Amino acid sequence: MDAAPTICTQSLTRRFGEFVAVDGIDLRVSRGQFFGFLGPNGAGKSTTIEMLTGLLAPSTGRIEILGMDLAAHPVEVKQQIGVVPEGMSLFGRLTGSEFLNFAGRMYGLDRETAARRTVELLDFMHLADQPKKLVTDYSHGMQKKLAMAAAVIHGPKVLFLDEPFEGVDAIAAGTLKAMLQGMIARGATIFLTSHVLEIVERLCTHVAIIHQGRLVAQGSLEELRAGVEARAPLQGEGSRSSGEKMTLEQIFLRTVGGMSPTDQELSWLG
Amino acid sequence: MTEAGFTARVTQLRAIAWVRWRLFVNSLRTRRGKLDLISRGIVWLGFAIVGIGGAAGMGVAAFFFVWEGKAGLLTVLLWPIFLFWQVFPIMATAFTNNPDSTDLLRFPLNYVSYFLVRLAYGSADPATALGGLWSFGILLGVGFARPSLLPWMLLVLLAFAAFNLVLMQTIFAWVERWLSRRRTREVMGILFLLLLLSVQLIAPLIGYFTTQSRPAVHRFGEILIQGQKYFPPGLASRSIAQISASQWRAGFGSLVLLCAFVFAVGYCLHLRLLAQYRGESLSETSAKPVLPQDRRLRLGWNLPGFASPVAAVFEKEIRSLLRSGPMLLTLIMPIFMLIIFRFGPMNYVRQPGTAFPGHTPGTAFPAAAGFALLTLTNLIYNNFGGDGNGIQFFYACPVRFRDIVLAKNVTHASVLVMETAVVWVVVISLFGKPTISLTIATLAGLVFAAAVNFSVGNVLSIYSPKKFDYSTFGRQRASQITVLISMAVQILVVGMAVGSFWIARHYGNYRIANLILVMLVVISLFAYRAVLRHIDRVAQERQEMMVAELCRA
């Protein structure tokens, strides 16, 4: 692991009134890691990602990105990162091409570079077919691809993605995965949240799990697996033969305690 | 309809009413919601005063018309009500509120229920309230003058109100449909340009007819007076006049014709709402594939003297504005105002040269330029309203908020400059050339007003933002706090500008106004600069609230 992590938080906390959404988490993400950030609904994933990208101020705690204090150097940090937040942050009354051009210039690219990368990204994301279509008329999947394109147009060193594969078709998901893996190969760091655990398991080298605002596990998949098995050895899981590795879904469910389906039955459902 | 079906429909309508009520109650949970309610109360108090005062005036006038046996003159009262009812919602979108009822279509809502809900949403509007109050005033006036006319008057006014209500909804629905297409907007743009050109011909023509051939003008007036009888306000007053003269059959016929108007317009509304009900999407473009040779590099705009991000935001703002049909329509209102003042009835009730703004470029130019600024207040006081989720992009990108706000101000200032130039040309065409010192005084006043509005608008845009879709008509309302403060600012600015003009006029020298206004410009520009200097900190402090408010579904 690098001496200076790319993303580092210390006692990161966020309160909304009395409610503690994120409770003193310490994250360490090294350069070149494909980092999956998991948790059940309402666990604090999106709040954390918003704080890491400067979209939400922490109540207490410290965030360092690429060795820079986010609170002290927000503009410098933002120049080095890309983000696809939960709401995608698009401008509906622009065309895809206009939006990417705009995003490139807002991230400091000159006009020629912004225009050239716009064309390349639209082609890469298969969004070039309808150049006059407004973003507001895009399908959800198209908007996701466009948000992703805008997040990478300036070649960020760190990419934050909140549910990047939600609503994206299989072909587009394949394109996005290839792009993200290419970025990792060139030394970028990716921090993503996703509910699709299979994708996280396939892509991510390291994972952290947040539950009720607290970080309950962090490390490589092997480290997490070992930790879970050490805490609670397997008992009667017939579906797994001995020697077979625990899946991320099993690790996740054991970590957050989600193995107790409700007894209540909705008898009126067809 | 079966009884079960009827009960289900009533249950749905009750549920919708309950949801509207809960939305209102829940909006009061925040401090801003409570302040909004207070502001709304003050605005409604103003409307109530206008409404009750107008109703009293109309009632007295109606009383005398009927008392004197001239019930036909009621048309003089009904035409202004009709015009106000239709024009006010378009001109004052800040006060109109017609929530997007298409959201309800996900539920198994019957078409009739949907139609009724749309009408009910449209009724909760100041224009309807004021129009209704004034009509009620007329009803009382007629009732006191001749109680026997009251039942018939009630019937006629109900039909008249129904017509206005349905027509207002129909205009909104159809104009929104037409403006949703880029091609239609382009056609309308060309028509508008033609109108501007033709305006230059109208003045000489009118001059020719008024000096050379007065009988022709009188004949035209006669045709207008005769023609208005066949339109709803005229039909309503004619029906009353005929009944009061015991011409029962003719009176009934006029009412039937009025009802026919209601049904005809209602049918047009039905066509639109049925299309919406069936899942119509007002898509901007057709899905034509692009040819390979069209994929050329398109450079973003350059704005000399400004940083690249400022130019980028400027380009984004202009492009978004050009795609917002209703906003464009609002922006051309100053021109219509000039045309109405020049050729409208106000111009003929007094002698030329004495009417306001009649034939005086000295008042027409400042008034129209001021109105041009007023049409922009929706944008100036809610800078980020149209960005919606895009606000997160502004916070995520490495650009200071000061630059983003500056770019938005530059956009609005550019539109204002363009509008003022057009207004100036139209004033010259219609009223004659304003004097140089008056032009300078007006421009100085405009810069002063713009700087003050931009300063206050920038702060309010951050403290009281409201998500706004500038591509739809009247389905949204600006924050009431913003509306109230912006009104106060306009009163203050207009008061100071008028005051300086008054002083100048008193001493017979417009240069005094110039001097005062230039001093005000300098002060206001300093204030603007101070606001801009602190806007980064303010935006940072209000970040969470801004994102929460603008990203709200």
Interface residues (C-beta under 8 A of the other chain):
Chain A: T53 G54 L55 L56 A57 P74 V75 E76 V77 K78 Q79 V83 P85 G87 M88 S89 L90 F91 G92 R93 L94 S97 E98 N101 F102 A103 R105 M106 Y107 G108 D110 R111 E112 A114 A115 R116 T118 V119 D123 A128 D129 Q130 P131 K132 K133 L134 T136 D137 A150
Chain B: S283 E284 T285 A287 K288 P289 V290 D294 R295 L297 R298 L299 G300 N302 S308 P309 A311 A312 V313 E315 K316 R319 S320 R323 S324 G386 D387 G388 N389 G390 I391 Q392 F393 Y395 A396 C397 P398 V399 R400 Y470 S471 Q540 Q543 E544 V547 C551
